[in-house]
Amino acid sequence: MSHSRIAVYPASFDPITNGHLDLIERGARLFDHLIVAVARNVDKAGLFSHEERLEMISDAVGSRPNIEIDTIDGLLVDYAKNRGAGAVIRGLRALSDFEYEFEMAMMNAYMNPDVETVFLMTSPKWFYVSASRMRELARFGTDVSNFVPKLAAQRLRERLS
């Protein structure tokens, strides 16, 4: 009997960055099926609409048989259970990310011990790239096309220049 190894990579992706893409590629190699899940954050309004984020991710990832793009509206652990996922992928850039991610992983493990959190270190090339930093740079007219997919760079220019 074979079991499909399914993982969820959740984030707000506001916008998707090349660091996100790197984790998506690596996650897709590690798992049979990777669900890139755009979280609707009820506490903050994003720069881009939920639909725009889905479109930018889809454009950047393309059509891949083992990558699915979806939406999370509730708790991550509930979503993972409903989708049959045994793992959640989280990226770590720096020590500052670790404390927040560790607390979240421990709470998720308490709520659903069947879902493992897998931490992937960000590639050194993208260590300093974050969606919030890209939004800030774009607000000041900086070209961010080396740090985000083509459509995301275009949308940042249109929205913030």
C-alpha positions as CSV (number, residue, x, y, z in Angstrom):
1,M,0.0,0.0,0.0
2,S,1.5,3.4,-1.0
3,H,0.8,6.6,0.9
4,S,0.9,9.9,-0.8
5,R,3.1,12.4,1.1
6,I,1.1,15.7,1.0
7,A,2.5,19.0,2.4
8,V,1.0,22.4,2.8
9,Y,3.1,25.6,2.3
10,P,0.9,28.4,3.8
11,A,1.7,32.1,3.6
12,S,0.1,35.4,2.7
13,F,2.2,35.8,-0.5
14,D,1.6,39.6,-0.6
15,P,3.3,39.4,-3.1
16,I,5.0,36.1,-3.9
17,T,8.8,36.5,-3.8
18,N,11.7,34.4,-5.3
19,G,12.3,33.2,-1.7
20,H,8.8,31.8,-1.7
21,L,9.4,30.2,-5.1
22,D,12.6,28.6,-3.9
23,L,10.7,27.0,-1.0
24,I,7.9,25.9,-3.4
25,E,10.5,24.2,-5.7
26,R,12.2,22.5,-2.8
27,G,8.9,21.4,-1.2
28,A,7.7,20.0,-4.5
29,R,10.9,17.8,-4.6
30,L,10.4,16.6,-1.0
31,F,6.7,15.7,-1.2
32,D,4.5,13.9,-3.7
33,H,2.0,16.7,-3.6
34,L,2.5,20.3,-2.4
35,I,-0.4,22.6,-1.7
36,V,0.6,26.3,-1.9
37,A,-2.1,27.8,0.4
38,V,-2.8,31.5,0.4
39,A,-3.9,32.5,3.8
40,R,-6.6,35.0,4.3
41,N,-5.3,37.0,7.2
42,V,-8.3,38.5,9.0
43,D,-6.1,40.8,11.1
44,K,-4.5,42.8,8.2
45,A,-5.5,44.0,4.8
46,G,-3.0,43.2,2.1
47,L,-1.6,45.3,-0.7
48,F,-3.0,42.8,-3.2
49,S,-6.4,41.2,-3.3
50,H,-6.7,37.5,-2.6
51,E,-7.4,36.8,-6.3
52,E,-4.4,38.8,-7.4
53,R,-2.2,36.8,-5.1
54,L,-3.5,33.5,-6.5
55,E,-3.0,34.8,-10.0
56,M,0.7,35.9,-9.3
57,I,1.5,32.5,-7.7
58,S,-0.1,30.6,-10.6
59,D,1.8,32.7,-13.1
60,A,5.1,32.1,-11.3
61,V,4.6,28.4,-10.7
62,G,3.0,27.4,-13.9
63,S,1.2,24.1,-14.4
64,R,2.9,21.4,-12.4
65,P,1.2,18.1,-11.7
66,N,2.3,17.9,-8.0
67,I,1.7,21.6,-7.1
68,E,-1.7,22.9,-6.3
69,I,-2.7,26.4,-5.4
70,D,-5.5,26.9,-2.9
71,T,-6.9,29.1,-0.1
72,I,-7.0,28.8,3.7
73,D,-9.9,30.5,5.4
74,G,-9.6,28.9,8.8
75,L,-7.0,27.2,11.0
76,L,-4.0,25.7,9.3
77,V,-4.2,22.4,11.3
78,D,-7.9,22.0,10.3
79,Y,-7.1,22.7,6.7
80,A,-4.2,20.2,6.7
81,K,-6.3,17.5,8.2
82,N,-9.1,18.1,5.7
83,R,-6.7,17.9,2.8
84,G,-4.9,14.8,4.1
85,A,-1.6,16.6,4.6
86,G,0.9,15.1,7.0
87,A,3.3,18.1,6.9
88,V,3.4,21.9,6.9
89,I,6.4,23.6,5.3
90,R,7.7,26.8,6.9
91,G,10.7,28.8,5.8
92,L,13.2,30.3,8.2
93,R,15.3,33.2,7.2
94,A,16.8,34.3,10.5
95,L,16.8,33.7,14.2
96,S,14.0,36.3,14.5
97,D,11.7,34.0,12.4
98,F,12.5,31.0,14.6
99,E,10.7,32.1,17.8
100,Y,7.4,32.9,16.1
101,E,7.5,29.8,13.9
102,F,8.5,27.5,16.8
103,E,5.6,28.7,18.9
104,M,3.2,28.2,16.0
105,A,4.6,24.7,15.3
106,M,4.2,23.7,18.9
107,M,0.6,25.0,19.0
108,N,-0.2,23.2,15.7
109,A,1.4,20.0,17.1
110,Y,-0.8,20.3,20.2
111,M,-3.9,20.8,18.1
112,N,-3.1,18.0,15.6
113,P,-0.1,15.7,16.5
114,D,-0.5,14.0,13.1
115,V,0.8,17.0,11.2
116,E,4.5,17.7,11.3
117,T,6.0,21.1,10.7
118,V,9.0,20.9,8.4
119,F,11.4,23.9,8.6
120,L,13.4,24.8,5.5
121,M,16.2,27.2,5.7
122,T,15.9,30.0,3.2
123,S,18.6,29.8,0.5
124,P,21.4,32.3,1.1
125,K,20.5,34.0,-2.2
126,W,17.1,35.0,-0.8
127,F,17.9,35.4,2.9
128,Y,17.1,39.1,3.0
129,V,14.1,39.0,0.7
130,S,10.6,39.4,2.3
131,A,7.3,40.5,0.9
132,S,7.1,43.4,3.3
133,R,10.6,44.5,2.2
134,M,9.6,44.3,-1.5
135,R,6.5,46.4,-0.8
136,E,8.6,49.0,0.9
137,L,11.3,49.1,-1.8
138,A,8.6,49.4,-4.5
139,R,7.0,52.3,-2.7
140,F,10.2,54.2,-3.1
141,G,10.5,53.3,-6.8
142,T,13.2,50.7,-6.5
143,D,13.2,48.0,-9.2
144,V,12.5,44.7,-7.4
145,S,12.5,42.5,-10.5
146,N,15.5,40.6,-9.2
147,F,13.6,39.5,-6.1
148,V,10.1,38.7,-7.2
149,P,8.6,36.9,-10.2
150,K,7.9,39.0,-13.3
151,L,4.1,39.5,-12.8
152,A,4.7,40.4,-9.1
153,A,7.3,43.0,-10.1
154,Q,4.9,44.5,-12.7
155,R,2.0,44.6,-10.2
156,L,4.1,46.2,-7.5
157,R,5.2,48.9,-10.0
158,E,1.6,49.5,-11.0
159,R,0.2,49.6,-7.5
160,L,2.9,51.6,-5.7
161,S,4.5,54.0,-8.2
